[in-house]
Amino acid sequence: MPTTQNNMPQIKRRNFIIAVPALGFGSLASAQSGPPTYPAKPIRFIVPVSAGGGADMIARATSERLGKELGQTLVVENISGGGGAIAAQNVARATPDGYTLIQAYVATHGTAPATRKLPYDALRDFTPIGMIGTAPNVLCIYPGLPVKDVKAFIDYARKQDGNIAYGSAGAGSLTHLVAELFKLQTGLTMTHVPYRGVAPANVDLMAGQTQAAFPSLAGALPHIRSGRMRPLAVTGMKRHELLKDVPTFEELGLKGFDGEQWYGIMGPAGMSPAQVKQLNEALNRVLTQPDFKDKLAGEAVALAPMTPTAFGAYVKADIERWTKVAKDQKIQLDS
């Protein structure tokens, strides 16, 4: 019995000694199992156009490199339809946890909000993350016209008594609104001929069926180089390096022609500021990679790193610009 009594305290003491380290390891495990570091899983990257076009290429090139910067995959998901409205609505309704993003562009967050009733608010329903880049539109004319510059074109068009037609990629598109802005600032009367996309508009311009158009530089460049279109001026605040001899509208005294094709990244409203900062910094690192500029050169995109605040202000100004044009020219589309 004495032996048993002597052993009892020893057993209890050993249990106590073993239990203390166990409690310590439990606390450490609890501390290490907090919220996972963002991003902890693949990110949906929604592209509001069909696969295969220029905007899709920009999205895939950007997302691949952004994923490497973040250490996580961005899964590109093409959702076309409604001029980008279906994709934008999808993102606006997503949980703002950083795992659903969209490549916003001038249609979803510029011209469409100015001309249509949409199932989302382009400003309130989204969190700006950063700009990818911009590309100009260019006033091109049928090379058979007897003019070589914008002033001569304006004089010529005025003498045609409204018989100048311009083509666009469709009602409410950037190619439409830029032309209407040109009409506002010059006082010209030109007839709008909307097409189902920029390609057929370009075909008719080169054939002389229309006399002018305002396509994106990327879409027009091959035809400019072949001599089948004559470029007169570009949008934006400075000349484009691919058309160094072609002036900007701004240079020619037509103010407010800094509206361009643009591409950026947004998420749903209410995203964590820490996540937005992380995504923005990663995106801007991508935009400084020397070969990334070459990658996007085919789309005539000039890379434009911005803070989220600056990008948000850019989008707001773009919507205001095209809303004014649409109001002044009485452009309001049903869908």
Buried (B, 14 or more C-beta within 10 A) or exposed (E): EEEEEEEEEEEEEEEEEEEEEEEEEEEEEEEEEEEEEBBEEEBBBBBBBEEEBBBBBBBBBBBBBBBBBBEBBBEBBBBBEBBBBBBBBBBBEBEBBBBBBBBBBBBBBBBBBBBBEBEBEBBEBBBBBBBBBBBBBBBBBBBEBEBEBBEBBBEBBBEBEEEBBBBBBBBBBBBBBBBBBBBBBBEBEBEBBBBEBBEEBBBBBBEEEBBBBBBBBBBBBEBBEEEBBBBBBBBBEEBBEBBEEBBBBBBBEBEBBBBBBBBBBBBBBEBBEEBBEBBBEBBBBBBEEEEBBEBBEEBBBBBBBBBBEBBBEBBBEBBEBBBBBBEEBEBEBEE
